[in-house]
């Protein structure tokens, strides 16, 4: 805004200076006459004519011109006629043909005011000799002549009027500067107060009007962005606390049976059957802890750009099929509930391990948060031109409408999960980040009670 004001003032000053210079230039162009030596003076022809008398001498009735005068006449391209008191030519220099050799008093008076005649402008001067002779000098320039008449007394009075007017204008200018300074200071104070109130989070949006409108608009935007940032920070902190509570619970859940069997072993000699059963339980819960730690490590490696991405060209159908087989091997009870089909042979440029992790997380989510017997359909197909998709759909209990917007947030678990202890709250967040890392995206659709559909779309043979 200050830059805008400065630019406006600069433009106004520049315009004033330009107009002044233009006026001076026009005046100079109209009233200056170029002297052959390079100077431009409006009065030099009359001054030259008047001063030329000093180079005219008369001895024994013979008129002579000094060499200096002759040299000036030659250099300037001028001509000279010297007349006696009767107006008769007694000497000439460089005079063109056709000039009168006798001039009456009326002729000489007319020459004093006559303008350019198409060839010359003539000026008349007095020789200063006792006989009252004169001379005529012709200038090859279109020179205008005129007289100005004025009221001498009025002009004298104008000096004092001009002084008073100048003083008044000076006072007016100083007053304008002071008023403008006060106005600017007040506006700047409002700006400073606005910045301070933004910092204190007490700013109230204002209408961006007037010369300081851009500043007010910027303050409004800054306040809006800071409020949004504060809200995002509060949301992140709330999610972090929720996640700490969840991860603490998730860690304690597998640790409880491990601790129990450790106490059993310390109390006495268990039977072989008890030891085998305890070993299986301990191993299963250690695997859960390892999975939790692995999810946490992977999530923050991806978020910090630390994960060593290894891209290769992969047939998407083969990768997803292997994920389904791995899931069936890990969960034998779901052998008859998972159906796989492929409608494309598209290949993608991806990190096989990372993309398998994302698809596996989506499959695990569909099985973990639905009742036994829920059917899961996995399909690989073409999407929009240049894209392919992996779709995982189930006919389970679905997802609550209020949970859908937060489904892919890190450290978050659904409000109606019955198996919250079975996961870290990072699985779907990792799936989203992996899809985006490969230039794709993921979305979910669901109606509670009618199952859910997850769809990952990836560019075919995406570049590195």
N, C-alpha and C positions, 0 to 999 in steps of 0.2 A: 504494500500500500504506500509506504514511504517512497518507494521507488517510483510509483505511479505519480505521486505528488511532485517529486523532484523532476520527473520527466515533463509534467505539465508546465511547471515553472520554467524549466529550461527551454521548452518550445515557445512559451510566451516571450521570454527575454530574447531568444534568437529571432523571433518574428519582429519584435520591436527594433532590434539592431539591424535586421535586414531591411526593414522599411526605411529606417534612418539612412542607411548606406545607399539605398536606392534613390531616396530624395536628393542626397548629396551628389550622387552620380549624375542624376538628371540635371541638377543645377550646374554641375561642372561641365556636362556635355553641352548644355545650351549657352552658357555664358563664358566659356573659356575659349581662347584663340591660341592655337599652337604656334609658339615662336620657333623659328628655324633651329635655335640652339637646343631645343628639346623641352623648354619650359612652356607651360600653358597659363597665360595670364589674360584676363578679359580686357585689361587696360593697356597692354603693351603697345598696340599701334599708336594710340594717342600719346603715350609717354615717349615712344621713339620719335614721333613727329615733333613733339615739343622740345626734346633734347637735341634734335638734329641741328637746331639753330647754332649750337656751339661749334659746328664744323663748317659753317658758312662764313666766309670773309670777303670783304670788298676793299680793294686797293686801287686807287686812281681810277675809280669807276669800273673796275673789272672784278667780277664775282668769281671767287675760287672756292673749291670744296676740298677740305682736308682729305688726305689719303685714307684716314680711318673711316670717314663717312662714305667715301666711294667704295671702300671694301665692304662695308655693311650693306650698301645698296646692291652690290653685285652678289654677295652671299645670300641675301634674303630675296633676291629677284624683284627688287623695288625700282621704281623710277622717280625722278625728281624734276620739278620745274621751279625756277626762281623767278619771281616777278618784282618789278620795281613798284614804286608808289602809284603809278598809273595803271597797274595791272598788266603791263607788257612783259613778255618773257625776255629775260636777259641772260638766262643760263639754263641748261637742261642736262640731265644725265640718265641714260637708259630709257629715255622717253619714247614710247611707241609713236608711230606715225598717226596722223589724223587728230592730234590734240590741238586745241585752240592755242594761239600764241598771244591772245589778249583776253583778259577777263575783267568784267565789270564788278563793281562792289556787290551787286545783287548776285552775280554768278558765284563769287567767293562765299557769300553768305549761304547760298544754296548748297555748295559743296560741303559746308560744315555739317549739314544734316542729311545729305543724300546718302542712300544705302548703296549696296553693291549693284553695279550697272550691268552685270553679266560678264565683265572682264576684270574690273578693279573696284576697290573701295578707296575713295580719296579723302585724305586728311589735309587740313590747311594749318600752317604755322607761321608765326611772325619771325622775321630775321632779327629784329631788335635794333636795326640800324636807324640812324636819325631820319632817313628819308621815308621810313615807314614801309619798307618792302616786305614781301611775304613769299611763301613757297608752298608748293603742293607736292605731296608724296602719295604715290599710288601703290596700294597693297593688293596682291592677287588673291585675296581671300574674301569670301562672302561674309562681310562684317555688318551687323545691324547697328544702328545708332538710335538713341532715344534720350529723353530727358525725364527726370523725376522731380515733381514739385510736391512739397510737403509743408505742413504747418510747423514751423520751427518751435514755437512755444509748446505745442502739443507733444512734439517729440521729446522736448526736454522734460515735460511732465511724465512721459512714459518711462523714463529712467527710474523714477521713484515708484511708479506703479509696478514696473517689472520687478524691482527689488522686493516690494511687499508681496507680490504674487509668488516670487521664488521662495521667500521665507515661508509663506503659507503652504506652498506645495511641499517644502521640506518638512514642516511640522506634520502635515497630513501623511506624508510617507512614513515618518517615524511612528506616528500613531497607528498607521495600518500595520507596520511591522510588529509593534508591541501587541496589538490586538490579535494578530495572526499567531504570534508566539504564545500568547495566553491560551488561545484556542487549541493550538497544537499540543501544548503542555497538558491541558485538561484531557484531550483525547488520549494522549500517551499514558496519562495516569490511569484512565479507564482500561487501557490495554494491559498495563502492568497489573492492575487489580484483577483483571480477567485471568491472566496467566497464574497469578498467585491462588486464585480461587480454584482453577483447574488442578493445581498441585494439591490443594487441600480437599479436593473432591466436593467442593461446595458451589461449583460454577452452575449458573442457570443459563441455558441457551438464550441468545439475544437475536433480534432481527438485524440481518446484515444490510444496513442502509448507509447512505452517505459515502464520503471519501474513504472512511475506514471500514467499509463493508467487507472487502477481502480479508482484513484482519479478523473481523468478527466471525466471518464464515469459517476461517481457519481455526479459530478458537472453538467454535461449535463442533467442528469435525474432530479436533483433538480431544475435546471432552468426551465425545461419543466413542472414539476409539479407546480412550483410557478406561471408560466405564466397561466397554466390552472386554478389554484386556483384564480388568479386575474381576469381572464375572467369570472369564475363562480360568483365571488363576484360582478363584474360589472353587470352581467346578473341578479343576485338576486336583486341588488339595482334598476336596471331599472324596473324589474317586480314589486318591492315594490312601486315604484313611480307611475307606471301605475295603480296598484291596489288601491292606495290611491286616485288617481283621479277618478277611477271607483266607489269605495265605497262611495266617497264623493257625486258623482253624483247620485248614487243609493239611498243614504240617503235623498238627497235634493228632489228627485222626489216625494216620498210619503209625505214628509213634506210640500211641496208646497200646495196641496189641504187642508191639515189639517190647515195650517196657513190661507188659504183663508176663510175657513168656520169659523175659530175663529174670523177673522176680521168682517165677516158678522154678527156673533152673537153680536159682540161688537158695531156695528153701529146702530142696532135697533132690533125691535121684528120681527123675521122671522115667516113665516107661519108654521103651523104644518107639511105640506108636505115638506117644505124646511128643516125643522129640521130632519125629517126622512131620507131624501135623504142625507143630510150632515152627519148624523150619520153613514149611510152605507159606505159613502166614507171615513170618518175618520177611521172607524173600519177596512176597507179593507187595507188602507195604514199603519195603525198601525201593522196589521198582516204582511205586507211586511217588515216593519222595524224589527219586531220580528224575522222573518225568516232570515234576513240578519245577525242579531246579533247571532242567533243560529248557522248558518253555520260557522261564524267566530270562535265562541267558540269551536264548535266541531272539526274544522280543527286543531286548536292549541292544544286541548286536545289530539288528536290522535298523532300529531307530537311530543309532549312532553312526550308521554307515560303516560298521566294522566287520560285517559279515563278508567273508571272501567268496563273492559270487562267481560261480564257474558255469558259464553258459555253454550249451551245446545244442545241436539240432536233435530234437526228440520227437518221435511219433506220439502224439498226445493219446491216441487210443491205447497203445501199449503201456504207457505210464499209468493211466487211470486203471486199466485192467489189473496191473500189478498191485496197485493200492487196494483194490477190492479183494484180491486174493489174500494179501497180507491181513486185511481186516477179518476175513473169514477164518484164516488160520489162528488169529489171536482170539476170536470170539466164535468158537464152533457152533454155538447155539443160534447164530444168525445165518447159517448156511442156506436155509430155505427162505430167508426173508430179504435177501439182497438180490436184485436183478440188474444185470449190466447189459448195455447195448451201445453200439457205435454206428453212426451214420456218416462218418467222415474219416479220411485218412490224413488229415491235416498234421503238419509238423510245426513245432514252435522252437524258438531259441530260448532256452531256459536252463536254470540250475535244477537238475533232475531231483536231487535230494530235497531241495527247498520246496519245489512244486509238489512233490509227493507228500511232504509234511503238511502242506496246506490242504490238499485233497483229503488226506487222512484225518485231519482235524475236523473237516466238515462231516465226513462219514461217522467219526466217533461222536460228534455232537448229535447227529440224527439217531444213533443207537442209544446213547447214554441218557438222553432226556426224554425218551419215549418208553411206553410200557413194552414188555416182551411181546413178540409177535408182530410188531410194527413192520410193515413192508417198506423197504427203501429201494428206490429206482435210481440207478446211475446211468446217465446217457452222455455220450460225446457226440457233438453235432456241429455243423457250420452255423455261424451267426450272420451278422451283416458282412458284406463283401470285405475280404481280407482278414476276417476274424473267425475264431472257432470258440466253442463253449463247452464247459463241463457243468452238467445240471444234476443236482442231488435232490430228489423229492421223496417225501415220506407221507404216510397217511396217519401219522400219530396225532398227538393232542394239540399240535399247533403252538403258536407263540402269541402271547398277549399283545394286544395292539399297542399298549403303552411301552412295551419292551422293544418293539421293532426299531425305533430311532437310535437306541443305545446298544443294539445287538453286537456291533463290531468295535465297541469301545474297549480299550485295554482295562484289565482288572475288574471288569463288571460281570455280574452273574444275573440271570433272569430272576424276576421277582417270584416266579412260581416254580423254580427248579426244585425237583424232589431229590435230586442227587447232587447238591451243591458241593459236597465233599469230594466228588469224583473228579473235579477239574480245578484248574488254576484261574479260570476266567480270562485266559490269554489265547485259547485255541482259535476262536473266530477272529480276534484282533490280528493274530499272526497270519491267518489266511488272507485277510484284507491287505495287510502290508506286503505279503508275498505277491499277490496279484498286481498291486500297484508297482512294486519293484520290477515286475516284468512288463510294464506298460499296459496292464489290463485293469479290470475292476470287478467288483463282486457286489451282488445285491441279494436281498431276501424278500420273499413274499409269503404271507401266511394269514390264515383266518383261524382263530382259536377253535379247536375242535375238529378242524379239517386238514390238519397236516401243514407242512412247510416246504418251501422250495428255495434252494440256494443255487445261484447261477454265477459261475466264474467265466468271464470272457477274456480271451487273450488274442493278441495279434499273431497272425500266421507268419512263421519264420521272421519274427521281429528282429531288427538289427541290434547289435550290441550297444 
